[in-house]
Amino acid sequence: MTKADIVSEISKSTGIDKSTVLASVESFMDIVKDSLAQGENVYLRGFGSFVIKKRAQKTARNISKNTTIIIPEHNIPSFKPAKTFLNEVK
């Protein structure tokens, strides 16, 4: 399902025009991205949580040049579904 499919489904079920729904969906995604960029987690009760996970510094190998490189510590966005969400999908 794409973003356009989501917008059309919401538009059908609520009766709101697609341009307004698209603006709302875009705004939601921007707020989630901005919150995660600032290090704040986003919790949606009954749906799940968008959280930041920290990856530790590690050593990797470049096989073609036979050298080692150090990958610095960095943050990764992650989604953790709620228990009710998981039970409905199962």
PENOR-V214720 format. One record per backbone hydrogen bond with DSSP energy under -1.0 kcal/mol. NH is the residue of the N-H (numbers start at 1). CO is the residue of the C=O. Records with the same first field share a line. If there is no record, write none. Layout:
BEGIN
NH = CO / CO
END
This chain:
BEGIN
6 = 2
7 = 3
8 = 4
9 = 5
10 = 6
11 = 7
12 = 8
13 = 9
14 = 10
15 = 11
21 = 17
22 = 18
23 = 19
24 = 20
25 = 21
26 = 22
27 = 23
28 = 24
29 = 25
30 = 26
31 = 27
32 = 28
33 = 29
34 = 30
35 = 31
36 = 32
37 = 33
38 = 34
39 = 36
40 = 35
42 = 50
44 = 48
47 = 44
48 = 44
49 = 80
50 = 42
51 = 78
53 = 76
55 = 74
58 = 71
60 = 69
62 = 67
66 = 62
67 = 62
69 = 60
71 = 58
74 = 55
76 = 53
78 = 51
80 = 49
82 = 47
86 = 82
87 = 83
88 = 84
89 = 85
90 = 86
END
